[in-house]
Amino acid sequence: MSLRKAPLPVLLLNNVSCMRNSQIILRNINVSVHDGTALVLTGANGSGKSTFLRLLAGFSRPSAGEILWNGHDITNSGVYHQYKLQLNWLSLKEAIKDGQTVLDNAQWFEFLEGKSGKSKDALELMGLGRLINDKARMLSMGQRKRLQLARLLAIDRPIWLLDEPSVALDTEGVKLLEYIIAEHRKKGGIVFVATHLPIEIEDAMSLRLPPRFPRRLTSVDMLNL
Ligand SMILES: Nc1ncnc2c1ncn2[C@@H]1O[C@H](COP(=O)(O)OP(=O)(O)OP(=O)(O)O)[C@@H](O)[C@H]1O
């Protein structure tokens, strides 16, 4: 008889809590993530979705508990050095240079990554093929989001941390987002999505963060307690 060991999760959040300004933002989060996993984070404004992604990105440290990547604590500087190369971060802060062309904006990220050759196809896929030589300042909000998503594809890292990725996208844009997430997962990629908007992700895990009340409770909060 052979005993097969369960595979080690790629990412393990083990009793993770996070405090800011003496307030608990996240409390005792336990999540186990394997290759191909998608986790959709929802919750009210201020419930801690971005904070959750920031912890995963290593931008801030858990106040308690640990985040393990392949069994290693990401707050260890040697581990983090390797871990951060796995991450692709997308947020409302878009880091787009208005004076550069759409193509340059994508290729610059590829260049920083020591890669080349994927930006054009990625922009085509995201529906920006006709605009690659236009200055980024010409883009609409939704087109800027498409450019961010094209960069995600061009850089091609395994763990995606997406904060409100569908904001400003039209119906076709959301479908494209769902498509690239599905394709990324087929290759074993891991996707975290913090969102208020509906997004279709097959077999996704979901985590709804409880509301927090840093402000005075309203009657609506009282009803929901
Ligand atoms: N650096 C910080 N210092 C102090 N408090 C912070 C810090 N960052 C976030 N917070 C607080 O943590 C709480 C959670 O914020 P966070 O941005 O994670 O929520 P969210 O669920 O992403 O909200 P939204 O849906 O509005 O984007 C908020 O009350 C916010 O004020």
The ligand as an SDF file (V2000), in Angstrom:
LIG
                    3D

 31 33  0  0  0  0  0  0  0  0999 V2000
   -2.3280   51.9890    6.1900 N   0  0  0  0  0  0  0  0  0  0  0  0
   -3.4510   52.0260    6.9080 C   0  0  0  0  0  0  0  0  0  0  0  0
   -3.4910   52.5960    8.1250 N   0  0  0  0  0  0  0  0  0  0  0  0
   -4.6120   52.6080    8.8420 C   0  0  0  0  0  0  0  0  0  0  0  0
   -5.7780   52.0780    8.4400 N   0  0  0  0  0  0  0  0  0  0  0  0
   -5.7880   51.4990    7.2370 C   0  0  0  0  0  0  0  0  0  0  0  0
   -4.6420   51.4310    6.4050 C   0  0  0  0  0  0  0  0  0  0  0  0
   -4.9790   50.7950    5.2780 N   0  0  0  0  0  0  0  0  0  0  0  0
   -6.2850   50.4920    5.3960 C   0  0  0  0  0  0  0  0  0  0  0  0
   -6.7660   50.9090    6.5710 N   0  0  0  0  0  0  0  0  0  0  0  0
   -8.1260   50.7230    7.0690 C   0  0  0  0  0  0  0  0  0  0  0  0
   -8.4080   49.3620    6.9570 O   0  0  0  0  0  0  0  0  0  0  0  0
   -9.7720   49.1740    6.6380 C   0  0  0  0  0  0  0  0  0  0  0  0
   -9.8670   48.2390    5.4620 C   0  0  0  0  0  0  0  0  0  0  0  0
   -9.4370   48.9300    4.2890 O   0  0  0  0  0  0  0  0  0  0  0  0
   -9.3660   48.2090    2.8960 P   0  0  0  0  0  0  0  0  0  0  0  0
   -8.8990   49.2230    1.9130 O   0  0  0  0  0  0  0  0  0  0  0  0
   -8.6070   46.9600    3.0400 O   0  0  0  0  0  0  0  0  0  0  0  0
  -10.8960   47.8370    2.6440 O   0  0  0  0  0  0  0  0  0  0  0  0
  -11.6250   47.3090    1.3240 P   0  0  0  0  0  0  0  0  0  0  0  0
  -12.4750   46.1470    1.7330 O   0  0  0  0  0  0  0  0  0  0  0  0
  -10.6350   47.0700    0.2500 O   0  0  0  0  0  0  0  0  0  0  0  0
  -12.5430   48.5500    0.9940 O   0  0  0  0  0  0  0  0  0  0  0  0
  -13.1870   49.0710   -0.3900 P   0  0  0  0  0  0  0  0  0  0  0  0
  -14.2950   48.1220   -0.7360 O   0  0  0  0  0  0  0  0  0  0  0  0
  -13.7040   50.4150   -0.0150 O   0  0  0  0  0  0  0  0  0  0  0  0
  -12.0970   49.1180   -1.4180 O   0  0  0  0  0  0  0  0  0  0  0  0
  -10.3810   50.5600    6.3990 C   0  0  0  0  0  0  0  0  0  0  0  0
  -11.1040   50.9270    7.5590 O   0  0  0  0  0  0  0  0  0  0  0  0
   -9.1710   51.4410    6.2170 C   0  0  0  0  0  0  0  0  0  0  0  0
   -9.4070   52.7360    6.7340 O   0  0  0  0  0  0  0  0  0  0  0  0
  1  2  1  0
  2  3  1  0
  2  7  2  0
  3  4  2  0
  4  5  1  0
  5  6  2  0
  6  7  1  0
  6 10  1  0
  7  8  1  0
  8  9  2  0
  9 10  1  0
 10 11  1  0
 11 12  1  0
 11 30  1  0
 12 13  1  0
 13 14  1  0
 13 28  1  0
 14 15  1  0
 15 16  1  0
 16 17  2  0
 16 18  1  0
 16 19  1  0
 19 20  1  0
 20 21  2  0
 20 22  1  0
 20 23  1  0
 23 24  1  0
 24 25  2  0
 24 26  1  0
 24 27  1  0
 28 29  1  0
 28 30  1  0
 30 31  1  0
M  END
$$$$
